[in-house]
Amino acid sequence: MVTGSKHLLDLPDGKRVLLDCGMFQGEGPASDALNRRFGFDPKSIDVLVLSHAHIDHSGLIPRLVAEGFHGPIFATPATLDLCEILLADSAYIQENDFRYDAKRAKKQNRAMTEIGPLYTSADVDSAMNLFRIIPYDAPTEILPGVTLTFIDAGHILGSASVHLTVAGREGVRRITFSGDVGRYVARLVEPPKPFPQADVIICESTYGDRDHSEPSGSVRELLGHVQRVCVEQQGRLIIPAFSVGRTQEILYELNKFFNDGLLPRVPVFVDSPLSINATAIYRKHSELLRPDIRKELKSDQDLFGFPGVEYVREARRSKELNTRKGPSITIAASGMMDAGRIRHHLLHGLPDPNNAILIVGFCAPGTFGERLLKRPETVKMYGEVVPVRAAILTMDSYSAHGDRGELLQWISCQDPALVKQVFLVHGAEPALHGLREVYSEHGFRNIQIPEQGQRFEV
């Protein structure tokens, strides 16, 4: 599975540590079923360690708490701030979707198959009270004999690889969980940092079978799309983007275009209250940005805002964007296009051949975004068959996930002879097997691809 990250460690003394508690996404009813069953007793978990705030890593924390988990949740300071807004937004979606489904079931005179939303806003409040912050590179004992160190993973603001040392009767086990590994190219956040030698490594493999396009051309490519769609065709450039990370990257590039006098006079709309709140957190934690970005802040106080950009909060204004005439750039969540305001922009924008949809991130199997990437002639939305006449464009250089070469660079700080086991997770089958081949070629042995629910002794 590419989403729904969770890894349970049973320690020699009977304590249990959960690494991430993510939500499954993109599989429709199958995802809901997976999200309602943990496969373990939440009350039995002593500690939760969270690598970063993305919903496929954090999204089931409120449900875990609602089902009886009351231990500490360890995260970096920026992850805490991002979780506060992301989990609140997720609860809002859960509650709204349940009300909508209940209303529709009543109208159709049929019984509801669900007994309630996955969790509520009150569950989020309870969960946030359990968070405990640990900064990067600060070894901290989280259980007797268990020391946690967060290492910057370079994925999004506050993202971390998790390094644990576990002392037991048979000695010390050193376990590293990658979280999501970021990029070694010029982005907003620092690149991934080396991590201490490990005996056991749990590594994500989202892009384990491929390489991203050269980042050096991405700026020109983005500007080219704006010029062609908005200036030459007088159309709308619609960008589905994750509220955390991708939206800020795009805004930063557009801001640079404006400062350099390159951005055409085209209105830019950031149509996502969540993105607006996340951007404020990026401003708050500017110390985590790359040194050259921090230097830019001395001459440009707002790297994500410029004349012509409008941050849209009100639903009424969001709807108006679909009836206005003329060219524009609209950035809206969600990046995989399964929910959020982006759905309405797609409904109105896809039929127009002058428009373009620019996909700048990973779309998990089963999501609307994955279907759109196949460039179908029509799609079904809100009970309507919608023609796909707008161009479907892609730019994987904006991905926040490290590619095959970058995942190799991440693990290259390790002596393969000292790594006893490698577990590859969080990837589709081709990516998992592709990364296993790469790691094997570079001396790593005993590389496992676990199935969901499978147990291993380390």
N, C-alpha and C positions, 0 to 999 in steps of 0.2 A: 504494500500500500504506500502511496506517495504522501498521503495525509494521515492525520490521526496519530501523531507520534507519541508513544508511551513505551517506556522500558522499565521493568520492575527488577530491582536487585534485592534478593534475599541474602542477608548477611549471616555469617557464622553464629552470631549471638541471637539470632531470631528477629532482629530488627529488619525493617523493610524500607527501602528508599525508592521512590518513584522518580524517574527522569522524564520530565515533560508530561503533560496531560492534554493532548491535542484532540481537536474535533475532526472527525472524518468528514470529507467534503466531496461533492460531485457525483455521488452514486445514487441519488434520489432516495427511495424508500430503504435501500440497503444501508445507506449512510445513517439514516435515522435509527435503524435497528442496532447498528454497531455503536452508535453514540449512547444508546440506552442501556447497554450491557458492558460493564468494564472487564469482566472475566476474572475479577479479584474483588475482595471485600475492601471497600474504601476505608472502613474503620480499622483495618489491619495495617494501613500505611503509617509509618512514623514520621517521615520527612518527604517533602516534595521539592525537587530541585528543577528550576525552570531555566531553560537555555535562552529563550527570547519570547517576545510577545505575540508573534503571529498566531492567528487563531488555530491553525493546524498543529500548534505546539502548546497553546494555553487554553484553548476554547472550552474544554470540559472541566476546568478547575472549579467553577461554581457548582456543577453537578456533583463532583467528587465531594465537595464540602456538604452539599445538601444530603448526600448519602452517608455522612458520618465521619469524614476525614476532618480532624481538628489539629493536625500538627502544623509546624512552621512551613512556609513556602519561601525558599531562598531564591533571590533574583538580584540582578544588578539594579542600581537606582533608576536608570532610564527604562528598563523593562517594567519596573513597578509603575512608573508614570504612564507608560503606553498601555499596560494591561488595564489600568483604571478606566481608560476611555474605550478600549477595544472590547472588553468584557461587558461593559455597560451597553454598548451598541449591540453586541451579540444577544444579550438578554432582551433588549427591545425587539430585535428581529424574532427571537423565539416566541415571545409573548404575542406579538402582532400576527405571526404566521399561524399560531394556534387559534387565536380568535377568528381569523379569516377561515381556517379549515373547519372550525366548529360551526360557523355561520353557514358555510356552504353545505356541510353535512346535514344541517337542520333543514335547509332549503330543499335538499334532495331527498329528505326523509330517510336518511341512512345513519347508522351508528358510527361514532368516531372510533378509529382504531387506536388512537393515542390517548393516554390518560392525563395528559397535560403537557405544557412546554418542557423542553429539556431542563430549563432552569429559569429563574425569575430575577428581577433587579435586586430583590432582597437577598437572594443567594449570592449575587455578586458582592454586595456590601459585606456579607459575612466572610467571603473569601478574601477580600482585600484587607480585612483586619488581621489575617494570618501571615501576610507578607513580611519578610525580614530581608533587608538589603545588605548585600556584600559587594564592595567595589571590585574591579578587576585586580588580579595579582595580589590578593590578600588572603592567604591560607587561613581557613576558619574551621574549627572543630564543630561539626553539626550534630554528631552523635559520639558517644564514647568510642574512641579509636578510629573515627571517620573524619577526615579532613577534606574540605572542599576548597578548590581554587577555581575562580572564573578567569578564563583567558579570552581576550577579545577575538571574536570569530569573524569580524568584518562583514557581517551579513546585513544587518540593519542597526540602528541606534540601540546600544545596550546589549546586542547579541553576544553570546558567549559559548565557547566550548567548556565543557564541564570536566574537571580533573579531580578524581577522588583517590585518596590513599586510605586503604582499609586494613587496619592491623588486626591480626587474628593469631590463633595458636600456631598456624603453619607459616607465619611471617606476614609480610606486607604485600597486598595486592594493589597495583596501580591501574586504575580504570579511567579511560578518557572517552567521553561521549562528545561527538563533534558538534551537536546542535546542527544548525545549517551553516555551511562554510561559505564565506563571502568571496569577493573578487580581489585579485592582486593588481587591479588597474585603478586608474584615477577615478575615484567615486567620492561621495560626500564623506563617508566614514573611513577610518583607518583600515588598511588591509589586515587579513588574519595574522595573528601573532603565533610564534612557535609555542608548543606546549611541552611540558616535562615528559621524560621517557615513561612509557606506559607498558604494562604487561598485556592489557586487554584494550582494544579500541573498538568502539561502536561508531560507525561512520555513515553519514548520509550519502546518497548516490543519485540525487535528482538528475544531474547532467553527466552521469558517469560514463556514458557511451558517446559523447560528442564534445566538440569544442565550439565556443562562441565565436562570432565574427570579430574581426579586429576592431578594438574600441576606438582606434584613431580616426576611423571614418564615421563614427556614430553621430558626431556633432553635425558634420556636413549632411549626413543622411536625414537627420531630423529637420534641419533647415530646408533641405530639398523637398521634403514632404509638405512642410508648411507653405513653401512657395508654390508648388504645383497645385495642391488641393485648394488652398485658401485664396491665392492670388490669381492663378491662371484659370482655375475652374470655378472660382467664387463659391466654393462649397464649404462644408463643415468637416473639420478634422476631429474625430471623436476618439479619445484615448482612454480605454478602460485601464485603470491603474490601481494598485494596492494603495490604501490610504497611508500606510507606513512604508517609507523607503522610496518606492517608485515615483509617487506623486512629487515628493521633494526633489528627486533627481531631475525630473522633467522641468519643474519650475526653476530649478537652479540654472539649467541650460537655457531656458527661455529668457531668464533674467540676464544672462551673459550676452545673449543675442541683442537684447535691448540696449545694454550698456555699450556694446560695440557698434550700435547703429545698424544691425543686421536684421532685426525683427520687423517684418512688414507690419503696417498699421492694422492689425487684426485683433479684435477683442478676444481675451482669454478668460474662460470661466472655469473656476475650480468648484465643481458642483458636488460637494461632499462635506457635510458638517464634521464628519469624523476626520477627513483629511485636514481640515482647517485646524482642528484641535491637535492632531498629530504634528502638524507643521510648527505649532506653538511649542511643542515639546522638543522638537529639533532645535529651535531657537534657544530654549532653556538650557539644553545640554550641548551647547556649541563647543565645549571643551573636548568633546568626543569626536569632533570633525577633524579632517586632515589639517596639518599645519598650514598649508597654502590656502585652504578655505578660511581658516581662522584669520589669516593675514588679510584676506579680502574683506572680512568683516570690519576692518579698521577704516576702509574707504567706502564700503557699502553696508549700511546698518541692517538692511533687509535683503538677504540673498534670495528670498522666495516671493518678493513682491515688486511690482514695477507699474508705471502708468499703463493702463489698458487691461490689467488683470483684475478680475472681480471674484471675490470669494462668496459663494452662494450658500446661504443657510436655509432660507425659507422655501418650503415646498412650492409655494405659489410662484416664486421667481424661477425655480427650477423648471416648472411647466412652461413658463413663458419662453425659455430658451428654445423650445421645440417649435414655436410659432414665429420666432423672429426671422427676418430676411437678412440675407447677406452672409459673408464668410465669417467663420469663428473657429476657435479651438476650444473644445470642451474636455476637461479631465474629470472623470467621475469613477467612483468605486461601484462594484468590486472588480478587481482585476480579472477574475475568472468568469465574470459576467453572470453569475447565478443569482445575484440579489443586488439590491441597491438602486440608486437613481440611474445608473448606466443602462439598466434595462429599458427605461422609457426613452432614453436618447437613441438606443439601438432600434426600438420599435419605429420611431419617426425618421431615423437617419438612414437605415439600411436600404429603403426603396429608391433613394436618389443616387444616380450614377455620378453626380458631381461630388458626392461625399466620400470619405474614406474612414475606415476603422483601423487605427494603428495599435496593434497588440504588442506590448512591450514587456511581457512577463510570462512565466510558466502557467499553463492551463492544465490542471490535473485531468486524467481520464474521466470521462463521464460528465464533465462540466459543459456549460453552454459555450464557453470560450473554445474548448477543444473541438466542438462541433463546427463552430464558425471558422476555425482554422482549416477545415476541410473544404471551405469555399462552396457550400451547397447553393443550389439555385433558390431555395426557399428555406425558411425556418419557421417553427411554430412558437408564437409568443402570445400570452394572455388569450389563448383560444383562437388566435388569428393566424393565418398562413401569410407570412411576410416575405416578399421577394427580396433577395439579396443582390442588389444592383450596385451598391457602394463597393469600392475597392477594399479588399482585406489585406492590410499591410502588416509586416512583422519586423521587429528590431530586437533580436535576442541580446544585443550588446548592453541593453539596459537591465538585464537580469541581475538579481542580487545573489544568485547561486553561482558558486564556483563551477567551472566546467571540468572536463576530464583532466586536463593538464593542471588546473588549479587545485583539484582534489589531490593530485599527486604531489604538487608543491606543498600542500598543507601537511601531508604525512611524511614528507621528506626530512623533517627534523628528528625522526625516529631511527633508531638502529633496528633494522628488520630482524636481526638475530635475537634481539631481546623481547620482541613482541610475540607473545605466545598464541594469541587469538585475535582475529579481526572479524567483526560482524558488520555486514553491509545491510543497511536499512533505508527506508524512506526513498524508494525509487521504483519505477516500473521495471519489468523483467529485463528488457534490453539494457537499461542503465545499470542494473545490479550486476549482470553478467559481464558487461563491458568493463566496469570498474574492477571487478575481480581479476580479469585478465591483465589489466594495467598493473595492479598491485602485485600480482604474481610475478610479472616480468621484472619487477624491481625488488624481488627478494622476500616479499611477505608470504608467510605460509599459514596454513590452517585458517583459510578465509571461508567464513560461513555466510550463507544467505538464509536467515531464519524465516520460517513461516509464522503467520500470526498465531500467538499463543504457545509457540514452541519454547521449551526450557533447555538451558545449557548450564553445565557446571564450569565455573572459571576459577 
